[in-house]
C-alpha cells in the first residue's frame, strides 16, 4: 500500500490553517480597536478641556459651572468624565479626566487626562 493515495493532495489543509489563524486575527483586531478607543479618548479629553476653559474664561458669573457644562456637553456618561476648572492668574484652566475603555466605553481600566486653557476676558 502506498504511503499516499493518488488524488488526495492536501485536502483539508486550508480548513486547519483557517482554524489556527482565526484567534490570532481576532486578537489583532481587538488590539487595534483598543488603540483606536484610547486615541479617541485622548481626543475627547483634550477637546472637552479646551471647550470648558473657553466657557469658563468668558463667563461673567458661575464660571466653574459653565466650564463643567461645556466640557461635558459632547461626552457620554460611559466615559466617566470629571472636570476640574479654575482660574490660574490671567488664564482659566480646565482639566478633564476620562476613563480608558476596554473594548467599549463603560468597561474601564484607567484614566486619561486632558488639559486646556484660555485667556480671561473679564475686565
N, C-alpha and C positions, 0 to 999 in steps of 0.2 A: 504494500500500500504506500503510495507516495506521501511525502510529508505535507504537501499542499495540493489540494484538489484543483484541477483546472477550472477557470471561470469564476472562482470565488473572489479573488482580489482582496481589496481592503474594505469590503462591505462592513458598515457599522463603525468605522473609524471616525467619521465625521461626527456621529452622534456622541461618541465617547469624548472627543475633544470639545464639543459644544458643552456638554455637562460639566466638564472640568473648568472651562473658561467663564461660564456664566457667573459664578460667585465673585471672581476677580473683577469682572466688568461691573457688576453691581456695586462692589466695594469702591471702585474708582469713581463711579457716578455719584455715590454718596459723599465721597471726599470732595469732589468738585462742587457739589451742591452746598456743602458746608462752607467752603471757601467763598462761594457767592453770597451766602447769608451773612457771613462775617463782614465782607466788604460792604454789603448793603447796610448793615448795622452801623458801620463807621460813617457811611454817607448820611444816614438818617440822623445820627447823633450830632455830627458837625453842622448840618443844615438846621436842625432844631435849636442848637445853641446860638447860631447866628440870628435866626428869627427872634428868639427870645431876647437876646441882647439888644437888638434893634427896637423891639417893642418896649423894653424897659427904659431905653435911653430917651424915647420920645414921649413917654407917659408923663402926664402932669402929676397925677396922684395915683397911688396904688401900683407903683412900678413893678413890685415883686409879683403881684397877681397878674399883671399884663404880660410880664416875661414868662411866667409859668404857663399861662393860657396859650400864648403864641408858640412856645416850644412844643407843647403837646397837641397842637391843632391837627397835624398830619400824621401823628404816630398812634397806632392802635394800642389797646390795653395789654395785648400779649407781649409787647416789648418791655413792659415793666419800667416805664420811664420815670426818672426822678430828676427834677431841675433845681439847681441851686443858683439863685440870682442875687446880684447886689452891686452897688457902686464901688469902684476902686479908683479913687482920685477923680480924674476927668473922664474916666471910661466906665461904662456899665458892662459888667462881665456876667456871662451865663455859662454854667457848666451843666451839661446834660449827660446822664448816665443811663445806658440801656443794657438790658440783659442779653448775653450772647446766646442765640438759639442753637439747639442741636436738632438739625434736620427740619424743624419748623418752629416759628415763634410760639412760645408757650412752654416748651421744654428747654430749660436754660441751664448753663453750667458756668457762667462767669459774667463779667461786666465790661462794657466798652464806654469810654468817656470822651465826650466831645466838648470843646470849649469855644466860646465866641465872645467878641467884644465889640462895642460901638461907642463912639464919642457921645458924651452927654450933650443934649441940645437944649438944656434949660439955661436960663439966664439968671 
